[in-house]
Structure formats: structure tokens, C-alpha cells
């Protein structure tokens, strides 16, 4: 049985994540996701990226070949400035720290930013 490269997409249920995951699936990748909200998709895991242990657990269990980080708050008029920094900055740091601790490191990590 052929093994397809695994891609973990944070923010998979956002606008970009929905389209990217469908494209990559059609290209033959095995798609996994992280979302702040519960999902009906068994390969999408609920995760608050500001919580390092949650991020580490998911990355450890999936052991992705690639990570595409799309999770974040992009709405400029968001009323919680601290929430923006916690999610966008600390969430990204948590994702990278979790990868540093893996035995099998992803081949590539793509960080999207606004």
C-alpha cells in the first residue's frame, strides 16, 4: 500500500484552508487539520494553538511531512488586541516549538501571515 505524504493544515476550516485542503487532496496528499472549533471531519482536530500541549499532542500523533500554518486572527478590527497577539504570535511559536521537539521533523513548514 502506497504511503501518501501527510500535510497538517492549521486553520483548515477557514477560507484559505478549505480551498487548499481540497487542492492538496486532489494532488494525492493525506490531509489533516487543526481547527479552533469542533469538526465533523475525523482528520480535523480541535485545538487552541495558544495551548502548547494541545499542539504538541496533535503533531506528535500525526507526524506530518508538511505543515501549512494558516490559523490566526486576520480581522484587523478584532476587539481583543491581546487575543490577536496570543493567537498569531504565541500560536506560531507553539507550533514551531512543538516541531522542534519531534523525533521526526516535518520536511517543510509554511507560515502564512497577514
KEFIKOL-802252 format. One record per residue: residue in one letter; chain; x, y, z of N, C-alpha, C, O in turn. Coordinates in nm, 4 decimals. Atoms other than C-alpha are relative to their C-alpha. Layout:
BEGIN
+------+-----+----------+----------+----------+----------+----------+----------+----------+----------+----------+----------+----------+----------+
: type : mol :       nX :       nY :       nZ :      caX :      caY :      caZ :       cX :       cY :       cZ :       oX :       oY :       oZ :
+------+-----+----------+----------+----------+----------+----------+----------+----------+----------+----------+----------+----------+----------+
:    a :   A :        X :        Y :        Z :        X :        Y :        Z :        X :        Y :        Z :        X :        Y :        Z :
...
+------+-----+----------+----------+----------+----------+----------+----------+----------+----------+----------+----------+----------+----------+
end
This chain:
BEGIN
+------+-----+----------+----------+----------+----------+----------+----------+----------+----------+----------+----------+----------+----------+
: type : mol :       nX :       nY :       nZ :      caX :      caY :      caZ :       cX :       cY :       cZ :       oX :       oY :       oZ :
+------+-----+----------+----------+----------+----------+----------+----------+----------+----------+----------+----------+----------+----------+
:    x :   A :   0.0836 :  -0.1178 :   0.0000 :   0.0000 :   0.0000 :   0.0000 :   0.0883 :   0.1244 :   0.0000 :   0.1805 :   0.1354 :   0.0808 :
:    x :   A :  -0.0790 :  -0.1218 :   0.0128 :   0.1393 :   0.3392 :  -0.1029 :  -0.0277 :   0.0935 :   0.1164 :  -0.1405 :   0.1058 :   0.1640 :
:    x :   A :   0.0130 :  -0.0978 :  -0.1082 :   0.2035 :   0.5949 :   0.1653 :  -0.0002 :   0.1393 :  -0.0613 :   0.0934 :   0.1768 :  -0.1320 :
:    x :   A :   0.0103 :  -0.1343 :   0.0531 :   0.0894 :   0.9439 :   0.0775 :   0.0567 :   0.0997 :   0.1009 :   0.0358 :   0.0840 :   0.2212 :
:    x :   A :  -0.0536 :  -0.0996 :  -0.0929 :   0.2708 :   1.2453 :   0.2240 :  -0.1128 :   0.0651 :   0.0804 :  -0.2192 :   0.0964 :   0.0270 :
:    x :   A :   0.1000 :  -0.0578 :  -0.0886 :   0.0841 :   1.3877 :   0.5233 :   0.0238 :   0.1503 :   0.0145 :   0.1351 :   0.1955 :   0.0415 :
:    x :   A :  -0.0042 :  -0.1444 :  -0.0162 :   0.0040 :   1.7580 :   0.5352 :  -0.0931 :   0.0376 :   0.1147 :  -0.2099 :  -0.0012 :   0.1163 :
:    x :   A :   0.0810 :  -0.0539 :  -0.1083 :  -0.1179 :   1.9248 :   0.8533 :  -0.0235 :   0.1475 :  -0.0293 :   0.0709 :   0.2245 :  -0.0464 :
:    x :   A :   0.0367 :  -0.1389 :   0.0266 :  -0.3059 :   2.2495 :   0.7919 :  -0.0680 :   0.0565 :   0.1244 :  -0.1746 :   0.0096 :   0.1643 :
:    x :   A :   0.0666 :  -0.0674 :  -0.1110 :  -0.3783 :   2.4741 :   1.0882 :  -0.0984 :   0.1004 :  -0.0617 :  -0.0714 :   0.1578 :  -0.1672 :
:    x :   A :   0.1005 :  -0.0900 :   0.0568 :  -0.6897 :   2.6847 :   1.0357 :  -0.0634 :  -0.0589 :  -0.1250 :  -0.1014 :   0.0142 :  -0.2165 :
:    x :   A :   0.0473 :   0.0711 :   0.1194 :  -0.8115 :   2.4233 :   0.7877 :  -0.1437 :   0.0356 :  -0.0388 :  -0.1819 :   0.0212 :  -0.1549 :
:    x :   A :   0.1400 :  -0.0300 :   0.0316 :  -1.1732 :   2.5343 :   0.8119 :  -0.0236 :   0.1468 :  -0.0324 :  -0.1382 :   0.1895 :  -0.0464 :
:    x :   A :   0.0112 :  -0.1384 :   0.0451 :  -1.1003 :   2.8975 :   0.7223 :  -0.0057 :   0.0040 :  -0.1518 :   0.0041 :  -0.0996 :  -0.2176 :
:    x :   A :   0.0156 :  -0.0165 :   0.1451 :  -1.1374 :   3.0363 :   0.3703 :   0.1141 :  -0.0650 :  -0.0788 :   0.0892 :  -0.1451 :  -0.1690 :
:    x :   A :  -0.1150 :   0.0537 :   0.0729 :  -0.7860 :   2.9508 :   0.2514 :   0.0164 :  -0.1492 :   0.0268 :   0.0451 :  -0.2261 :  -0.0649 :
:    x :   A :  -0.0161 :   0.1404 :  -0.0373 :  -0.7716 :   2.6202 :   0.4411 :  -0.0940 :  -0.0930 :  -0.0738 :  -0.0541 :  -0.2019 :  -0.1150 :
:    x :   A :   0.0996 :   0.0826 :   0.0709 :  -1.0884 :   2.4860 :   0.2795 :   0.0452 :  -0.0265 :  -0.1432 :   0.0422 :  -0.1403 :  -0.1901 :
:    x :   A :  -0.0407 :   0.0142 :   0.1407 :  -0.9609 :   2.5501 :  -0.0728 :   0.1338 :  -0.0713 :  -0.0147 :   0.1512 :  -0.1538 :  -0.1043 :
:    x :   A :  -0.1314 :   0.0638 :   0.0059 :  -0.6016 :   2.4468 :  -0.0055 :  -0.0108 :  -0.1494 :   0.0281 :   0.0516 :  -0.2299 :  -0.0410 :
:    x :   A :   0.0115 :   0.1418 :  -0.0346 :  -0.7014 :   2.1181 :   0.1566 :  -0.0614 :  -0.0791 :  -0.1155 :  -0.0182 :  -0.1910 :  -0.1434 :
:    x :   A :   0.0619 :   0.0688 :   0.1143 :  -0.9231 :   2.0261 :  -0.1392 :   0.1007 :  -0.0150 :  -0.1136 :   0.1093 :  -0.1216 :  -0.1745 :
:    x :   A :  -0.1018 :   0.0061 :   0.1050 :  -0.6449 :   2.1095 :  -0.3869 :   0.1051 :  -0.1066 :   0.0313 :   0.1380 :  -0.1888 :  -0.0542 :
:    x :   A :  -0.1043 :   0.0963 :  -0.0375 :  -0.3835 :   1.9083 :  -0.1964 :  -0.0530 :  -0.1434 :   0.0009 :   0.0184 :  -0.2368 :  -0.0354 :
:    x :   A :   0.0624 :   0.1334 :   0.0019 :  -0.6231 :   1.6150 :  -0.1564 :  -0.0050 :  -0.0535 :  -0.1440 :   0.0246 :  -0.1705 :  -0.1683 :
:    x :   A :   0.0060 :   0.0397 :   0.1411 :  -0.6712 :   1.6074 :  -0.5354 :   0.1397 :  -0.0307 :  -0.0556 :   0.1533 :  -0.1075 :  -0.1508 :
:    x :   A :  -0.1386 :   0.0242 :   0.0417 :  -0.2904 :   1.6121 :  -0.5735 :   0.0587 :  -0.1250 :   0.0654 :   0.1733 :  -0.1608 :   0.0383 :
:    x :   A :  -0.0447 :   0.1261 :  -0.0574 :  -0.2647 :   1.2941 :  -0.3645 :   0.0569 :   0.0065 :   0.1409 :   0.1112 :  -0.0924 :   0.1900 :
:    x :   A :  -0.0497 :  -0.0114 :  -0.1371 :  -0.1696 :   1.4255 :  -0.0216 :  -0.1055 :  -0.0499 :   0.0983 :  -0.2254 :  -0.0450 :   0.0708 :
:    x :   A :   0.0860 :   0.0396 :  -0.1110 :  -0.3149 :   1.2888 :   0.3007 :  -0.0148 :   0.1236 :   0.0882 :   0.0841 :   0.1725 :   0.1429 :
:    x :   A :   0.0227 :  -0.1285 :  -0.0657 :  -0.4736 :   1.5916 :   0.4688 :  -0.0510 :  -0.0180 :   0.1428 :  -0.1428 :  -0.0959 :   0.1687 :
:    x :   A :   0.0424 :  -0.0076 :  -0.1392 :  -0.5051 :   1.6553 :   0.8425 :  -0.0136 :   0.1472 :   0.0339 :   0.0510 :   0.2323 :  -0.0272 :
:    x :   A :   0.0197 :  -0.1397 :  -0.0328 :  -0.6222 :   1.9715 :   1.0063 :  -0.0128 :   0.0263 :   0.1482 :  -0.0394 :  -0.0634 :   0.2282 :
:    x :   A :   0.0237 :  -0.0495 :  -0.1348 :  -0.6390 :   2.1733 :   1.3232 :  -0.0972 :   0.1162 :  -0.0130 :  -0.0834 :   0.2015 :  -0.1007 :
:    x :   A :   0.1000 :  -0.1057 :   0.0017 :  -0.9348 :   2.3969 :   1.3977 :  -0.0339 :   0.0379 :   0.1430 :  -0.0306 :  -0.0460 :   0.2329 :
:    x :   A :   0.0386 :  -0.0470 :  -0.1326 :  -1.0395 :   2.6067 :   1.6935 :  -0.1378 :  -0.0533 :   0.0389 :  -0.1720 :  -0.0621 :   0.1568 :
:    x :   A :   0.1365 :   0.0469 :  -0.0220 :  -1.3915 :   2.4712 :   1.6523 :  -0.0115 :  -0.1498 :  -0.0286 :   0.0676 :  -0.2039 :  -0.1058 :
:    x :   A :   0.0221 :   0.1426 :   0.0290 :  -1.5224 :   2.1114 :   1.6557 :  -0.0299 :  -0.0204 :  -0.1489 :  -0.0867 :   0.0667 :  -0.2148 :
:    x :   A :   0.0199 :   0.0309 :   0.1416 :  -1.5330 :   1.9444 :   1.3146 :  -0.0625 :  -0.1375 :  -0.0152 :  -0.0436 :  -0.2256 :   0.0688 :
:    x :   A :   0.0562 :   0.1314 :   0.0327 :  -1.7261 :   1.6584 :   1.1588 :   0.1037 :  -0.0893 :  -0.0669 :   0.0851 :  -0.2107 :  -0.0754 :
:    x :   A :  -0.1055 :   0.0750 :   0.0689 :  -1.4085 :   1.5533 :   0.9759 :   0.0897 :  -0.0681 :   0.1034 :   0.1472 :  -0.0020 :   0.1898 :
:    x :   A :  -0.0805 :   0.0777 :  -0.0967 :  -1.2270 :   1.2757 :   1.1665 :   0.1480 :   0.0348 :  -0.0053 :   0.2214 :   0.0044 :   0.0888 :
:    x :   A :  -0.1416 :  -0.0367 :   0.0122 :  -0.8917 :   1.4105 :   1.0408 :   0.0257 :   0.1464 :   0.0357 :   0.1368 :   0.1967 :   0.0186 :
:    x :   A :  -0.0163 :  -0.1375 :  -0.0467 :  -0.9524 :   1.7617 :   1.1724 :  -0.0182 :   0.0015 :   0.1502 :  -0.1227 :  -0.0377 :   0.2020 :
:    x :   A :  -0.0040 :   0.0057 :  -0.1453 :  -0.8640 :   1.8032 :   1.5369 :  -0.0231 :   0.1381 :   0.0602 :   0.0367 :   0.2368 :   0.0176 :
:    x :   A :   0.0249 :  -0.1245 :  -0.0703 :  -0.9993 :   2.0707 :   1.7666 :   0.1240 :   0.0341 :   0.0808 :   0.1765 :  -0.0493 :   0.1545 :
:    x :   A :  -0.1236 :  -0.0394 :  -0.0677 :  -0.7050 :   2.2692 :   1.9003 :   0.0037 :   0.1509 :   0.0175 :  -0.0273 :   0.2265 :  -0.0746 :
:    x :   A :  -0.0274 :  -0.1405 :  -0.0268 :  -0.6361 :   2.6026 :   2.0626 :   0.1514 :   0.0146 :  -0.0109 :   0.2246 :  -0.0326 :   0.0760 :
:    x :   A :  -0.1446 :  -0.0054 :   0.0236 :  -0.2934 :   2.6869 :   1.9233 :   0.0755 :   0.0802 :   0.1053 :   0.1985 :   0.0775 :   0.1089 :
:    x :   A :  -0.0688 :  -0.0690 :  -0.1095 :  -0.2218 :   2.9072 :   2.2238 :   0.0346 :  -0.0969 :   0.1134 :   0.1020 :  -0.0597 :   0.2094 :
:    x :   A :  -0.0267 :   0.1026 :  -0.1010 :  -0.2073 :   2.5831 :   2.4261 :   0.1034 :  -0.0987 :  -0.0541 :   0.0705 :  -0.1872 :  -0.1331 :
:    x :   A :  -0.1119 :   0.0788 :   0.0524 :   0.1320 :   2.4216 :   2.3623 :  -0.0251 :  -0.1504 :   0.0080 :   0.0038 :  -0.2219 :  -0.0880 :
:    x :   A :   0.0196 :   0.1446 :  -0.0156 :   0.0351 :   2.0774 :   2.4961 :  -0.0973 :  -0.0555 :  -0.1036 :  -0.0769 :  -0.1657 :  -0.1545 :
:    x :   A :   0.0947 :   0.0441 :   0.1031 :  -0.2611 :   2.0518 :   2.2580 :   0.0700 :  -0.0102 :  -0.1350 :   0.0531 :  -0.1082 :  -0.2077 :
:    x :   A :  -0.0721 :  -0.0024 :   0.1279 :  -0.0413 :   2.1450 :   1.9628 :   0.0993 :  -0.1158 :  -0.0066 :   0.1057 :  -0.1868 :  -0.1069 :
:    x :   A :  -0.0993 :   0.1080 :  -0.0031 :   0.2347 :   1.9023 :   2.0662 :  -0.0655 :  -0.1363 :  -0.0174 :  -0.0150 :  -0.2203 :  -0.0919 :
:    x :   A :   0.0684 :   0.1290 :   0.0067 :  -0.0087 :   1.6149 :   2.1085 :  -0.0455 :  -0.0318 :  -0.1427 :  -0.0251 :  -0.1429 :  -0.1917 :
:    x :   A :   0.0495 :   0.0221 :   0.1369 :  -0.1639 :   1.6569 :   1.7645 :   0.1157 :  -0.0234 :  -0.0966 :   0.1112 :  -0.1162 :  -0.1774 :
:    x :   A :  -0.1142 :   0.0164 :   0.0911 :   0.1683 :   1.6995 :   1.5844 :   0.0704 :  -0.1329 :   0.0261 :   0.1110 :  -0.2012 :  -0.0679 :
:    x :   A :  -0.0632 :   0.1282 :  -0.0344 :   0.3161 :   1.4021 :   1.7702 :  -0.0800 :  -0.1171 :  -0.0583 :  -0.0217 :  -0.2094 :  -0.1152 :
:    x :   A :   0.0841 :   0.1105 :   0.0474 :   0.0210 :   1.1777 :   1.6781 :  -0.0071 :  -0.0092 :  -0.1517 :  -0.0120 :  -0.1192 :  -0.2068 :
:    x :   A :   0.0098 :   0.0003 :   0.1473 :   0.0036 :   1.2809 :   1.3118 :   0.1370 :  -0.0220 :  -0.0636 :   0.1479 :  -0.0928 :  -0.1638 :
:    x :   A :  -0.1342 :   0.0024 :   0.0560 :   0.3779 :   1.3154 :   1.2482 :  -0.0021 :   0.0424 :  -0.1481 :   0.0314 :  -0.0361 :  -0.2368 :
:    x :   A :   0.0163 :  -0.0454 :   0.1388 :   0.3192 :   1.5292 :   0.9369 :   0.1318 :   0.0165 :  -0.0747 :   0.2360 :   0.0457 :  -0.0160 :
:    x :   A :  -0.1149 :  -0.0253 :   0.0866 :   0.5580 :   1.5514 :   0.6452 :   0.0130 :   0.1498 :  -0.0299 :   0.1230 :   0.2017 :  -0.0489 :
:    x :   A :   0.0059 :  -0.1429 :   0.0292 :   0.4497 :   1.9122 :   0.5824 :  -0.1024 :   0.0643 :   0.0936 :  -0.2025 :   0.0026 :   0.1303 :
:    x :   A :   0.0961 :  -0.0775 :  -0.0782 :   0.2781 :   2.1784 :   0.7918 :  -0.0214 :   0.1327 :  -0.0706 :   0.0739 :   0.2005 :  -0.1087 :
:    x :   A :   0.0355 :  -0.1306 :   0.0548 :   0.0948 :   2.4776 :   0.6497 :  -0.0810 :   0.0711 :   0.1077 :  -0.1916 :   0.0294 :   0.1419 :
:    x :   A :   0.0591 :  -0.0710 :  -0.1140 :   0.0109 :   2.7259 :   0.9233 :  -0.0833 :   0.1179 :  -0.0484 :  -0.0302 :   0.2217 :  -0.0878 :
:    x :   A :   0.0922 :  -0.1048 :   0.0428 :  -0.2971 :   2.9301 :   0.8359 :  -0.0823 :   0.0560 :   0.1154 :  -0.1526 :   0.1556 :   0.0984 :
:    x :   A :   0.0825 :  -0.0425 :  -0.1138 :  -0.4538 :   2.9660 :   1.1821 :   0.0434 :   0.1371 :   0.0484 :   0.1627 :   0.1660 :   0.0580 :
:    x :   A :  -0.0301 :  -0.1318 :  -0.0546 :  -0.4765 :   3.3177 :   1.3151 :  -0.1206 :   0.0902 :  -0.0098 :  -0.2210 :   0.0570 :  -0.0728 :
:    x :   A :   0.1050 :  -0.1014 :   0.0065 :  -0.6902 :   3.6217 :   1.3612 :   0.0438 :   0.1018 :  -0.1042 :   0.1446 :   0.1702 :  -0.0863 :
:    x :   A :  -0.0380 :  -0.0906 :   0.1083 :  -0.6837 :   3.8241 :   1.0404 :  -0.0894 :   0.1234 :  -0.0058 :  -0.0605 :   0.2166 :  -0.0808 :
:    x :   A :   0.0926 :  -0.1126 :   0.0002 :  -0.9733 :   4.0622 :   1.1121 :   0.0633 :   0.1169 :   0.0740 :   0.0795 :   0.1116 :   0.1959 :
:    x :   A :  -0.0748 :  -0.1109 :  -0.0570 :  -0.7996 :   4.3950 :   1.1709 :  -0.0776 :   0.0741 :   0.1098 :  -0.0175 :   0.1278 :   0.2028 :
:    x :   A :   0.0810 :  -0.0717 :  -0.0986 :  -1.0888 :   4.5435 :   1.3684 :  -0.0394 :  -0.0902 :   0.1178 :  -0.1300 :  -0.0569 :   0.1941 :
:    x :   A :   0.0289 :   0.0910 :  -0.1116 :  -1.0895 :   4.2497 :   1.6118 :   0.0136 :   0.0788 :   0.1297 :   0.1089 :   0.1548 :   0.1465 :
:    x :   A :   0.0033 :  -0.0843 :  -0.1201 :  -1.1738 :   4.3951 :   1.9530 :   0.0933 :  -0.0448 :   0.1118 :   0.1023 :   0.0234 :   0.2139 :
:    x :   A :  -0.0874 :   0.0496 :  -0.1058 :  -0.9239 :   4.1890 :   2.1551 :   0.1438 :  -0.0043 :  -0.0519 :   0.1877 :  -0.1038 :  -0.1095 :
:    x :   A :  -0.1382 :  -0.0109 :   0.0499 :  -0.5707 :   4.3043 :   2.0748 :   0.0885 :  -0.1079 :   0.0614 :   0.1696 :  -0.1681 :  -0.0090 :
:    x :   A :  -0.0803 :   0.1044 :  -0.0646 :  -0.4158 :   4.0663 :   2.3311 :  -0.0296 :  -0.1362 :  -0.0629 :   0.0610 :  -0.2179 :  -0.0790 :
:    x :   A :   0.0371 :   0.1258 :   0.0659 :  -0.6090 :   3.7793 :   2.1668 :   0.0682 :  -0.0158 :  -0.1347 :   0.1069 :  -0.1262 :  -0.1730 :
:    x :   A :  -0.0695 :   0.0037 :   0.1297 :  -0.4567 :   3.8704 :   1.8308 :   0.1450 :  -0.0437 :   0.0212 :   0.1939 :  -0.1325 :  -0.0487 :
:    x :   A :  -0.1395 :   0.0352 :  -0.0262 :  -0.1036 :   3.8533 :   1.9742 :   0.0142 :  -0.1428 :   0.0528 :   0.1053 :  -0.2156 :   0.0134 :
:    x :   A :  -0.0059 :   0.1366 :  -0.0547 :  -0.1738 :   3.5347 :   2.1706 :  -0.0152 :  -0.1031 :  -0.1109 :   0.0609 :  -0.1995 :  -0.1191 :
:    x :   A :   0.0265 :   0.0964 :   0.1070 :  -0.3139 :   3.3571 :   1.8689 :   0.1068 :   0.0054 :  -0.1089 :   0.1655 :  -0.0968 :  -0.1443 :
:    x :   A :  -0.0883 :  -0.0119 :   0.1164 :  -0.0943 :   3.4926 :   1.5916 :   0.1482 :  -0.0172 :   0.0336 :   0.2226 :  -0.0774 :  -0.0439 :
:    x :   A :  -0.1419 :   0.0093 :  -0.0342 :   0.2384 :   3.5175 :   1.7722 :   0.0275 :  -0.1246 :   0.0844 :   0.1060 :  -0.2108 :   0.0449 :
:    x :   A :  -0.0267 :   0.1149 :  -0.0876 :   0.2278 :   3.2690 :   2.0603 :  -0.0438 :  -0.1306 :  -0.0657 :   0.0219 :  -0.2332 :  -0.0478 :
:    x :   A :   0.0435 :   0.1207 :   0.0705 :   0.0313 :   3.0197 :   1.8487 :   0.1043 :  -0.0493 :  -0.0981 :   0.1284 :  -0.1695 :  -0.1090 :
:    x :   A :  -0.1056 :   0.0364 :   0.0953 :   0.3029 :   3.0266 :   1.5839 :   0.1233 :  -0.0529 :   0.0734 :   0.1840 :  -0.1513 :   0.0311 :
:    x :   A :  -0.1136 :   0.0475 :  -0.0806 :   0.5757 :   2.9910 :   1.8464 :  -0.0286 :  -0.1407 :   0.0522 :   0.0591 :  -0.2270 :   0.0491 :
:    x :   A :   0.0373 :   0.1334 :  -0.0495 :   0.3881 :   2.6936 :   1.9959 :   0.0137 :  -0.1050 :  -0.1098 :   0.0655 :  -0.2140 :  -0.0858 :
:    x :   A :  -0.0090 :   0.0928 :   0.1126 :   0.3652 :   2.5282 :   1.6553 :   0.1459 :  -0.0340 :  -0.0296 :   0.1798 :  -0.1509 :  -0.0474 :
:    x :   A :  -0.1420 :   0.0228 :   0.0297 :   0.7385 :   2.5717 :   1.5905 :   0.0699 :  -0.0735 :   0.1142 :   0.1511 :  -0.1628 :   0.0902 :
:    x :   A :  -0.0592 :   0.0703 :  -0.1149 :   0.8363 :   2.4654 :   1.9434 :  -0.0396 :  -0.1475 :   0.0007 :   0.0432 :  -0.2341 :   0.0292 :
:    x :   A :   0.0455 :   0.1395 :   0.0047 :   0.6259 :   2.1501 :   1.9082 :   0.0785 :  -0.0777 :  -0.1059 :   0.1132 :  -0.1938 :  -0.0847 :
:    x :   A :  -0.0754 :   0.0668 :   0.1070 :   0.8073 :   2.0684 :   1.5831 :   0.1443 :  -0.0256 :   0.0407 :   0.2017 :  -0.1285 :   0.0048 :
:    x :   A :  -0.1381 :   0.0171 :  -0.0458 :   1.1486 :   2.1179 :   1.7440 :   0.0118 :  -0.1250 :   0.0863 :   0.1138 :  -0.1938 :   0.0828 :
:    x :   A :  -0.0039 :   0.1131 :  -0.0924 :   1.0607 :   1.8505 :   1.9997 :  -0.0337 :  -0.1346 :  -0.0650 :  -0.0234 :  -0.2385 :   0.0002 :
:    x :   A :   0.0346 :   0.1253 :   0.0680 :   0.9532 :   1.5912 :   1.7417 :   0.1231 :  -0.0822 :  -0.0333 :   0.2295 :  -0.0272 :  -0.0618 :
:    x :   A :  -0.1067 :   0.0874 :   0.0472 :   1.1681 :   1.2883 :   1.6647 :   0.0104 :   0.0080 :  -0.1515 :   0.1201 :   0.0142 :  -0.2070 :
:    x :   A :   0.0043 :  -0.0120 :   0.1459 :   1.0591 :   1.3081 :   1.3010 :  -0.0494 :   0.1401 :  -0.0331 :  -0.1665 :   0.1725 :  -0.0133 :
:    x :   A :   0.0345 :  -0.1388 :   0.0297 :   1.0649 :   1.6681 :   1.1884 :  -0.0665 :   0.0099 :  -0.1375 :  -0.0327 :  -0.0657 :  -0.2285 :
:    x :   A :   0.0604 :  -0.0207 :   0.1327 :   0.8427 :   1.7928 :   0.9031 :   0.1062 :   0.0424 :  -0.1016 :   0.2042 :   0.1086 :  -0.0674 :
:    x :   A :  -0.0929 :  -0.0376 :   0.1070 :   1.0202 :   1.8336 :   0.5706 :  -0.0048 :   0.1503 :  -0.0259 :   0.0981 :   0.2135 :  -0.0501 :
:    x :   A :   0.0176 :  -0.1440 :   0.0207 :   0.8766 :   2.1844 :   0.5294 :  -0.1125 :   0.0497 :   0.0894 :  -0.2075 :  -0.0226 :   0.1193 :
:    x :   A :   0.1038 :  -0.0709 :  -0.0739 :   0.6737 :   2.4313 :   0.7348 :  -0.0219 :   0.1321 :  -0.0724 :   0.0723 :   0.2075 :  -0.0965 :
:    x :   A :   0.0344 :  -0.1265 :   0.0663 :   0.4928 :   2.7164 :   0.5620 :  -0.0831 :   0.0816 :   0.0980 :  -0.1845 :   0.0346 :   0.1496 :
:    x :   A :   0.0712 :  -0.0889 :  -0.0904 :   0.3829 :   3.0101 :   0.7754 :  -0.0647 :   0.1111 :  -0.0822 :   0.0045 :   0.1878 :  -0.1492 :
:    x :   A :   0.0707 :  -0.1094 :   0.0677 :   0.1154 :   3.2388 :   0.6307 :  -0.0111 :   0.1150 :   0.0981 :  -0.0164 :   0.0935 :   0.2192 :
:    x :   A :   0.0089 :  -0.1163 :  -0.0868 :   0.0920 :   3.5907 :   0.7645 :  -0.0815 :   0.1078 :  -0.0682 :  -0.0891 :   0.1156 :  -0.1909 :
:    x :   A :   0.0751 :  -0.1132 :   0.0576 :  -0.1253 :   3.8945 :   0.7223 :   0.0531 :   0.1300 :   0.0552 :   0.0037 :   0.2370 :   0.0196 :
+------+-----+----------+----------+----------+----------+----------+----------+----------+----------+----------+----------+----------+----------+
end
